[in-house]
Amino acid sequence: MSNNSYGKVFTISTFGESHGPGIGVVIDGCPAGLELDTEQIRTEMQRRKPGQSRLTTQRKEEDEIQILSGVFEGKTTGTPLCIFIPNENQKPKDYAHIAETFRPSHADYTYQSKYGIRDYRGGGRSSARETAARVAAGAVARQILATAGIKIQAYVQQVGYIKVEKTYQELNLEQTESNDVRCPDPDIALQMEALIDTVRKEKDTIGGLVRCVCSGVPVGLGEPVFDKLHAELGKAMLSINAVKGFQIGSGFSSLGMRGSEHNDEFYTDNGVIHTRTNHSGGVQGGISNGEDIYFDVAFKPVATIMQDQNSVDADGNPVIVEGKGRHDPCVLPRAVPIVEAMAALALVDFWLRNRMTKL
């Protein structure tokens, strides 16, 4: 299997399976001299870990990190930085019943067809457990970006039909962590939690939308042709399990607008150029323009449901797939730190590349 890496200068390579000994990441290209805050990495891991509330899977993993290389006396050395996360609550027997069958809307059939073999224990490499390694790497990337004043904040914008109608500027994003669903609108959060709880009791799942805001991004990140910043952010987000859609700035709502409405007019404030509106989402011509970068990431309902479903086995014979195991009724609350991590990995790569653009 190839393509387990992401990034061109700040490169990560993840490894491991859902029910193997553990998962991890090797970061290549991390600058030397960064005073690495391991507690911040642990904080991000706690935000993503399973079993954190009744709204998430009840698999119990503390996701404690082990830094195996790349750090000496608290600072990065510039050599490959390896972070390992042991799996401590594997239950491979929960998946014995799907060893020869294909779960609807999972990667079982496509993996088997492509590789001729698959790890059926929780999906193996295709499991969202892999994203724990991304969050660890993203926590390192965020510390680099913080030195440049770049901040990333995501939150749950929508669950099913329940949606936050306020713009992110009208919300206090510091309230995002004040509830289990990670929605900064307290009243809407209660409705979302009730809906997820109802769906869970009905042995079903539900999807929704995560919005991410990147502030303090300087002008100039991104390339004008194939490596456009918004294209790379889209790739990063669509690489996350269960993601089905991405839009930046005005996105699909721009279809109903005219150019005279949509264009972001420039003005100067104390010698700094800004735009009066931000329909562009902070990116123009594939390059950041200094305004907030904001985008939405759509997540489908989790494919594993605690209900019997029709399917076929490896020989094509009709079978009933039983709903077993430990799974999220809604991935949105735990997806927030994953979205932030992938945004950080995309931005830090462009930030480092941009330092080589001109003298």
N, C-alpha and C positions, 0 to 999 in steps of 0.2 A: 504494500500500500504506500503510495507516494503522497506528496502534498499535505504533510502534517505540520507545515511551517507557515508563518505569516510575517510579513514585513520585509523591507529591503535593507535597511541599516540597523534598526532595532528589530531583530528577528527573534521570534519565539518558535520553538518546536515542542509540541505537547506529546505525551506518551501515556500508555496505560489503558486499562479497561475498567468498566463499572464494578465488576466483581472479582477483579484480580487483586494482587497484593497492594496495589496503589496506583496513583496517577501522578503526573508531574510535568514540569516544563523546564526547558533549557533556554535561557535568554542569551543571545549573542549580540554584541553591539551596545551593551549598556556602558555608558561612559564611566571611567574610573573616577573615584573621589566623591561619589554620592554617599552622604551619610544616610544609610538605609535604616528606616524606621520599621523594624520587624513587627512592632505592635500595630502599626497601621495596616500591614499586610494581614495580620490576624483579624483585625476589625472587619476588613472587607470579606474575609473568608467566613466570618460569623454571619454576615449579612446574607450570604448566599447559601449557607449550609442547610441541609435537610432537617426536618424535625423541629423547626424553630417556632411553629405555632400550629394550631388546629387547621389552618388553611393550607398547610403544605404536607408533603409526604412525611410519613412517620419513620422513615429510615433515620437512624441515629448515627450521625457522623460528626465528630467535633472538628474535622478538617484542620487538624494541627499541622503546621508546616515544618519541614526540616530543610534548612539551607545547607546543601552539600558542597557548594563551591562558589567562587566568585566574590566572596566577602572576607575581608580581613580587618580585625579590630574595628568592626562596625561600619567600614566603608567598602564600597564596591572597588574591585581591583581592575576592572576592564576585561577580565577573562570571562569565559562562559559561566553564567550564574544559574545554578541548578536548584530547583525547589521541588521537594518530594512531599506528597500528601498521602499518607497511608489510608487504605480502606479498612475500616474496623468493624463494619456491620454488614458484611456480605451475607447474602442468603441465596446462593445459587440454586438451591433446591426449589425455590419459589418459581423457577422458570423451566423446570424439567418438562412441564407439560407442553411447552412450545418448541422443544428441541427439533421436532419434525414438522411443525406447522408455521404458517405465516400470519402474523397479527395484522389486521387491517390498518392501513396508513402508517405502518412502521417501515423500517429499513430492512426487515427480515428477507423479503423476497429479492429485493435489488442487490443486497450484499451477497446472498447465496448465488444469484445468477452471475454476478460480476467476478467473485473470488472463488466460488466453488466450495467455500467453507465459511462458517460464521460462528461467532461466540454468542450463543443464545442467552447467556446469563445477563439479563437486563439490557440486552442490545449490545453489550461489549463496547466496542469503540464508538458505535453510533449513539450511545447513551449520553444524555445531557450531563452526566457525571463528569465528562471530559471538560466541561466549562469551568470547573473548579480551578483547573490549571490556568485557564485564561484569566480568571479573576486574580490569582496570585501574581501573574505577570503584569496585569493591568495595574495592580497596586504599586508595583515598582515604577511603571510608566507614569502614573499619576504624581509620584514624588518628584520625578524629573520635570514634569510639566509645571508643578507648583513653583519651581525655581524661576519660571518665566511668568508666573502670575496667571496661569491657565487653570480654570476650575470647571469641573464636569458634574452636573447634577441631573439625574433622571428620576422619574416618578411614574406611577400608574395613572394614566389619563382616562382609561376606559376599561370596564369589565362587562362583557356582554352588551346589553343595551344601556347600562348606566355609565354616564360620561360626565367628566368635569367640563363645564361650559366656559369657565374663566380662562383667560390667557395665562401663560406662565408668569408674566409680569404682575398680574393681579393676585398671585398666590404667594404665600410665604413658604418657600421651598425648604426652609429649615424644619418645617413640620412633617416632612415626608416620612421620617423615621418614628413618628409619634404613634403610629398604628400598624397593625400586622399586614395590611394590604399595601402599605407604602404609597398612600395618596395624601397630598398636602391639603386637601379640602376635607376637613373633619366630618362634615355632614354627608358628603358623597362617599367618604370612606366607610361609614357605617352601613350605607346601602350596599356597597360593593361586598363587604364582609358577609352581610346577610345573604346575598345572592350566591356567593361562593359556598357558604355553609349549606344552603339549600341544594345546590348542585351536588355537593359531596354526599349528602344524605340520600340523594337519588341515584348514587353510584355512577355519576356522569362527570363530565368536565366542561370547562368554558374558557374562551379566549378573551382577547382584549388588546389594548394599546398601551405602549410605554412611550412617553415623550422624554427626550434628552436635550439639555441645554448646555452648551459649551461657551463659557464667557472668558474674556481676556485673551482670546486667540489673536495673535498679531496678523497684520496684513502679509500675505505672501505664501501661505502654506498651500501646497497643491501644485500640480503641473497642468498646463493648458490642453493637453491632448488626451493620452490614454490614462494618465494617472490623475485625473481630476479629483479634487478633494471630496466632492459629494459622491462621486462614483466609488471611491475607496471606502467611504463611510457606508455606502449601500452594500458593498461586498462584505464588509466586516459584520454588519448587522444580519445580513441574509445567511451568513455562515453559522449563526446561532440556531440551535435546535428549535423547531416549531415556529420559526419566523416565516411569514408568508408575504409580508409587504413592507415597503420603506418609502417614505416621502420626506422631503426637506423643504423648509420654508413654506410657501403657499401650496406646494404640492399639487394634488389633483384639483384643489379648489381654484387654481389659476385658470382652469379650462373655461370658466364662466366669466373671466375678466377680460377687459381690453388693455392694450399696452399702456394707454394713458392712466389706467388705474393701477396697473401692476408695477410700473417702473419705480424704482427707489431713487428719488431725487437726492442729490448731494448737497451738503452745506458744510461750512467751516465753523468750528467752535474752538476758540483759543488756539488757532493754528492747526487743529486736528480735523481731518476730513471725516464726516459721518454721513449716513443716509437717514432721511426723515422717516422712512418706513423700512421694513425689513422683509419684504416678500421673498427676497432671494435666499433668506435663511443663512446669511453671513457668507455666502459663496457666490462669486461671479466669475464666469469664464473658467471655472474649475479651481479658482484660487480664493483663499479667504480674504475678506475685505475689512476685517477688523471689528465687524458687528457680531452680535451673538450668533452662534451656529445652533440652530434648533431643528430637530427632526423627530419623526414618529416611526415607531417600529410595531408592526402588527403581528400578534402571536395567535396561532390557531388554537382550538381546544386540544389539550393533550390527547394523544392517540390512544393511550391505555385507559380503558374504562372498566369498571367493576361489573360488567354485564357480559353475558354470552353473546358471541357474534359469529356470523357465518364466514367461513374462509375455506382454504384448501391446504392440504399438506404438501410435502416436497414432491410427491408423485402426481399432484393435481387432483387428488380425491377430495370431495367435500368433507369438511370437518366443522365442529363447533369449537371455537376458541373461548376458553373460560377466562373471566376476569379475575386475576390473582395478582398478589404482590403489593408493593407500597409505592404509591404514585401521587403526584400533585393533582388536586381537582382543578387548580388554576395555576399556571406557571408564572403569572405576572409578578407577584410579590418577590419571588426569588430571581426573576429576570432582570430586575432593576440594576443590581450591581454587575450583572453580566453585560448589559448594554453599556454601562459606564466604563467597564474594563475594555471592551472592544473599541469604544470611542477613544479612550486614552491610548491604546496601542496604535490606532490609525494616526492620531495626532502627533504622538511622540516621534513616530517614524518620519513624518513630513517635517516636523520641527528640526530634527537632526539633519535631515537632507537639505533643508533650507539654509543651514549654516554653511553649506558648501556652494551656494548658488552664485555668489558674487564676492569680490574683494571689498 
